[in-house]
Amino acid sequence: MSKKYFGTDGIRGKVNSNSINGEMFFKFGLAAGTYFKNLKKTKQIAIIAKDTRLSGYTLEPAIVSGLASAGMHVYTLGPLPTNGLAMLTKKFKANLGIMITASHNLYFDNGLKLFGPDGMKLSDKIEKKIEKLIDTRISKNLSKPDLLGRVKRLETATEDYINILKSNYPKNFTLKGMKIAIDCANGAGYKAGPLLLKSLGAKVFVYGVSPNGLNINHNCGSTNPNKIKKIVQKHKADLGISLDGDADRIIISDSNGKIIDGDQIIASIAKKWRKKKILKNGVVGTLMSNYGLEKYLKDMGIKFFRSDVGDRYVKRIMKKKFINLGGEQSGHIILGNFATTGDGLLVALEILYLMKNKTKSSELLNEFAPIPQVLENIVVKDKNIINSKNCRIAINNSIKLIKNKGRLLVRKSGTENKIRIMVESLDKNLINKIIYNIKRSITS
């Protein structure tokens, strides 16, 4: 049975429509609180962080109210990267961690990502159980007046998160003498990012650190990497870091101003980890990962596995096969030795640590020649149009055309009303023809 509210990465949508409003967030909080409270753990604690969207001011109180109404004690952390929330959920041994964010989407969207006490994103099975509770009569799950949860603000969350990140590296690790540019997308990492780099001694050039509730991901961040490229070139920086709205993604600009995506970052880390003999059992990518990455890794004797799109599915295979490195082309990268989910700042630290022997980022981060790949996102009213007769015919014809000449992936977005088309081939004319045919079948 498919899920009603949860997508590939939590719940996401336009604010004040469908599921993204105060009433529904109260129900989400009440349902999630009820589920975890029923596990009968000694502590009944939920912690909540958010990005910088204006809607966070309406949605956070609603979900806090739901959790407290279920009898959960709640700590609010304020703006914090998603993996910071996951790390602190695990550190504080909380029953539940909730991140209020719509990741790389613009301000008019918002949503939720839920984490269990192990810092891992919730399984489909648990999400379905919470969905069932969401649709239960509210009065059934309300606590008695003397059993309501208490709510407290934790002011040290950013400092705690930074300390956890730095604890993964030697105490003498320093960035002194380095010039680093960072674009925080006016999002959840706008405090932690610059503070982390400055605390290690780097000279830091910042952008996207003035959130106003409406400018998150707007012409900045990992979905607009040309911004960090220009900053790197202007200041002749050693590295440029571009985060998304909740800072779980990273796109890099190397010292030459070349944009480096998640596939190249994974390749660089895999090579170094293999040399250090700390890479375990291979690497996990997704159906979107460039074939160039797969070939590069296999040529080195490193096994490569593909998961469905979404970092939770990457993590699932990593856990199953005891792999400690995986991620997505979009910049969701999981360093399994240190974290349970993607973390842009953690990945940036790892790259900077690998550069500590004065390796230039332009040398470190260009490991393979990618196969030409084009991604097209088609905005639709109903994502089920992918199942229409015209669309199915276009896709089947395209599969025949590209057979033995490349790869084709057509899928629904798990978080937006979009159909995503990915075509990969050395034949650029073939790429254009396939995208045109499928796009026409969707939009006509």
Phi, psi and omega in degrees: 000130180287160182277151185270320186246322185276140176254210181288338181217068179082214181242135182206146177175185181285136183296140179064029171217149179052246187266351188260076178206169185301319181298313182290325180291327172299315180295320177300313180298316180296317181292312180296318178298319180295316180300309184287328177296324181290349176286351175059041173283158182293321177265142176239076188235135171237141174240144186230130171236172182205168169267205193252017182293144178305322183294343177301331180291338177262325185279325180298310179300327181293314182288326174299317179299318179297315180297313180295325178294334177276353180098012178271137170279140189234133170249126176260138186252344186079195181297127182200142176304151183305314181290336173298317177298315180297317180297318182286331174301316180289318182298315183276000181055041178285155176290329192206139172239135182233125175252121178267108186194158168239026171056243186271359180288163179284175192302331187285354173255156170204177182179196183223144165235130185248138181234143176274180183297344177271004181080005180266148173297146185296148178285162176303323182298314180292320179301321179293324178292321177293321178301321179297321178290328178301322183271006176278152179303128187306315186300337182292331185254001180287137179282161174291153185307325182276356182248010178297149179284160176256154184236132181218144176270131176259113188275348187258013188301314181297316178297317179298316180297313180300318180296323177295316179301312184291334181292346179280355185233159180302149182297335181270005178294125183222153176248018180300136181090354181260144174251120185233131176258142179219131176248112185266008173061021184052036186239207190296338181266011189294335175268308187296321184301299179299321180298318180299310184294319179293324181294339178264004172097004182284154167273121192244132174251119190251151174210154178066040181239024180232066183294139176236013180093340184240348187256012179297129180064007183275111182053037179199175176080187188294340177273355177226063190291347178297336179295312181291327177301315181293323180293318178299314182293322181296316186259003182052048183286157177283335183198147174239131182246126179237118182260168171256188189301326178249011171063025174264357175245155173218133167239141188244149165251125178282180186295344176267001181085013178276134180283129183245118181270182184299326180298315179292324178297315179299317180300317181295315180294318180301316181298314181292317181294324178297317179297323179278355181063038176244359176281129186249115164066009177122197182224144177250128171242200178232180177299340181271347183299138182296140179298333177301324178293314180302313181295318180301313182293316181295326178296335177269000181083019179260125179293143180232129180239143178251135176249173168297163181290134181127131186294337178293327179283327172300311182297325181299315179289322177303315181293318183295321185256008177058047179257143184247012177216127178196167179167188186238156177302328182291350178110359169287109181231129183252117174264095190297340177291337189238336191213162179258352180210177182295145180209107182299320182287322177296317178296320177300316178299318180296317178297316179295325178292322178290341178270001190298338178272028177067027172287133178286144180297329179293335177275324184285327196251024178226071190272332184216159176269114182291147172288136179310127184221132179239131177248131179232127178250118183255118178287130182226158174281323182226116183294343180289356175299340178297339180265002180292159182300313181300318181291319179297320179296315181298319180293315180297319177296322181291323178299319179294320181295321188266356182307127181066009180238359181163201181229148178226135175222123175236124185210161172282142170292141178277351186232349183222164176278072183218148167256128183256128179244127176236124177234135184227123180191156173285344180266098184293327177296322177294318177303309183297320181295316181294315179298318179300314183294316181289319179298319179296323181290337180271323188263345183280000000 
